[in-house]
Amino acid sequence: MPIRIILADDHAIVRDGLRSLLEQEADMYIVAEAANGLEVIRAAREHQPDAIVMDASMPNLNGIEATRTIRAQLPKTRIICLSMHNESRFVSAMLGAGASGYLLKDCASEEFVRAIRTVMAGQVYLSPGIGQVVVDQLTAARADAGDSAFSRLTDRERAVLQLLAEGHTTKEMAEHLSLSAKTVATHREHLMAKLGITSIAGLTRYAIQQGLTVLDT
């Protein structure tokens, strides 16, 4: 049986390159593509793939939150992060959300294919260099662990924060999250109170610092 794969990246040129590469593998088949976290969640529910190649930074809903949601709903689906970021906050957040692999976008095509086969065999794959990031993260003092957005905020609050930082209006956020505008406004107020941040600019800086968005995708 072929490995059924979804490609999730907000850059079409990246998806095209990955598709061309994987189409050369007789046992790999692309079932869908997605340009943001909300799209990949919908595609995963529809196709229930064996694996998802997921960018960490995507608009509307980032790859970290999408990974967390998909792994909760489809625990057999393996997720491999393919990212330009090698910072510990991205690596630890993706692995903590349930990703089985983490590669950098400058990896060789052979490594990319090998990573998919590795995670499908039930193992974890990390690009060279990423392994040291994980070791450093595990051995570092965890005094500030409780201060991260992933421990302080709920899933919904993080989703609202990302959309807010990306410049979406209250109406747009409500549509994206299937909430009322009043509920979105309430979440925004709770965010400001919980974080002690009183401006949209401050919330945007916090979202970037925490890896929820990079605003350059």
ABEGO torsion letter per residue (X at the ends): XBBBBBBBBABAAAAAAAAAAAAABAABBBABBBABAAAAAAAAAAAGBABBBBBABBBGBBAAAAAAAAAAABAABBBBBBBABABAAAAAAAAAAGBABBBBAABBAAAAAAAAAAAAAGBBBBBBGAAAAAAAAAABBAAAAAABAAAABBAAAAAAAAAAAAGBBAAAAAAAAGBBAAAAAAAAAAAAAAAGBABAAAAAAAAAAAGABAGAX
